[in-house]
Amino acid sequence: MKWSLSQLRSYRDEPLQFDEALDLKHDLMTRYPKDIYDVEAVQVTGYASYDKGNVLISAKVEARLTVPSTRSLTPVALPLAFQMTEIYVPEGTDLKRFDEEDTVIVLPEDEMLDFDVAVEDNILVRIPMQILSEAEQNGEAMPTGQGWEVISEDDLAKQAAEHKTVDPRLAKLKNLFPDQEAKD
């Protein structure tokens, strides 16, 4: 969905309502081929309204992605549903009148507002940093390979405690502060 600011001026009295299924698979997978394995149709419902030179777009986005597990890279289905609100203003607009929390995007007067790209960006921002498959969430064994293995932080702490040895050259320093030994 693309609109120019001049097109959206005609929606001063009544907002432009939309309910569209966007095909963003190619664009998202081209931008992030290692981070997104598949994208099903993205459903976008909302409105665009024009007021005093500004365009307010509010939309509910529902998408279903297939992304790699951050632990084993196995494909994981990731449903997303979120609300996005953005304000588009023409170049030269005084931005001080907007709150810091507002998402304000400045557009040159002759540039088209590409809402598909805005939806893509909002989807990418909402992909979690840690994604685990159902089996990984249920405690399945960590991945291993030839000469390597993934261990949990708890296991790492246990291993560090078991292998805690003092360098013999520094062992004599323990006698300098005998009261400190009891606190450790």
N, C-alpha and C positions, 0 to 999 in steps of 0.2 A: 504494500500500500504506500503510495507516494502522493503527496499533495504539495502545492506551492502555498506560500503565505497568502498570496492574492486569491487563490481558490478558497482558502479557509475563511477569508473575510466575509463571504456570503453566509456564514453560519453565526452571525452575531445574535440573531433573535432566537434561533433554535439550534442546539448542538447537532453535529453530524454523528449519528449513531452507527456503529459497525459491529458485526458479528461474523468473523472470517476465520477460515482455516488456512493458515499460512504454511507453505512448503519451504522450510528453512534448512532442510537436510543437507543439500549440496553446499550452501554457504557456511553452515556451522562445521561440517566435516572438512571443508577446505581450509577454514581458518585454524581449526584445532584437530588435525587428523589423529594425533596420538591420544587426545583427551576425550574424544567423542567417537564412539563406534557406530551409533545409529541414532536417528531422530525420527520419531513419528510426527504426524501432522500437529502443528501447534495451533490451538484454538485461542482466539483473541476476541474479547467482547468488551466494548466500552464506548467512549464518546470523545469527540474533539470539539472544543468550543473556542470561539474567538471573542476577545474582550480587550479593548483599548490597545490594539496592536500586538497582543500576546495570544498565543494559542496554548490552551491547557488540554492535555490529553491524559485521560485516565482510563486504564484498561485492566481487565482481569485476564491473566495468561495461564493457560494450562498446557503442559507439554509432557512428553514421556521420552526420556533419553536412555540410551544404553551407553554406559561409561565403564572404564576399567576400574576394578578394585584397586585401591591404593596399596594393598598388601601383595596380591598375587596376580594382578592384571586380568583376572577373569571378568567376563562381561557381567555387569550388574544393571538391572532396570532401575531407573531413577525417575519417579514421577515428580513433577514440579507444578505447583499452583501458587500464584502470587499476584498481588495487585501492584501496578506501577503507575506513577503519576509524574509527568514531566511537563515543563513549561518551555515553550519555544518562543524566542523573542527575536525581532529583527536586529541587525547590526546597529550599534550606536545607542541601544537602550540602556538606561541607567539601572544597573544591577543592584544598587544599594537598597532598593525598595523591596527586594525579596529576602526571605529568611535564609539563613545558612543551610537549613535542612532541605530547602527546595532544590530540586534538580532543574537547573535552568540551562538551556542550550541556546547559544547565539547562532542564528542563521543569516547568512548574507541575503539580501532582498531577492535576488534572482535564483537562489538555491532551492532545490526541492527538499521537502521534509520526507526522508525515507524512514517510515515507521518500522519496516522489516528489520533494518539495522538496529534500531532502538530496542526492539524485542530481542534480537540476537544478543545484544550487549547485556540486557537484563537477565537473560537465561544464563549466560556465561558467568555472571557475577554470583548467581545463586547456586552454582554447583559446589557442593561442600568440599572442604579440603581433605576430609577422610571419608572414603566410601568403602564399605566392606560388604562382601556377599553374605547371604543368609547363613551359610555354613561357617564363615569366619566370625560372624557375630555370635554364633552358638558355641564357639570355642574349638573349632576344628584346628588340627595341628598346623603350625606355621610352615610356610614353604621352606624347602631345603634344596640343596644342590650339591654338586661335587666340590667339597671343601668349604662350603658355606651353609649357614642356616640363619633364619630370622628368629630372634628371641624377643620375648616381651620385656618391658622395663623391669618388672618384678624379678624375672629370671636373671636379668643382667645385674641387678642389685645383689641378688643371692650369690652369684658367681664372684662379684667383686668382694663381698664379705668373706667368702671362703678363701680367696687367693690374696687376702690382705697380709702381706709380709712386710716387715720393716727392714730396710737396707741395714746390714750389720754396721756399716760405717756411721750411721745416724742413730743406732741403738743407744749409744752412750749419752746422747742428748736428752733422753727420757729422764735421766737422773738429775738433770738441772732443775726441773720443775716437778717434783714428786706429787704435789697436790693436784696437778692437772691430769694425771693418769686416772684418777678416780672419776673425773667428769666425762672422760671419753668412754 
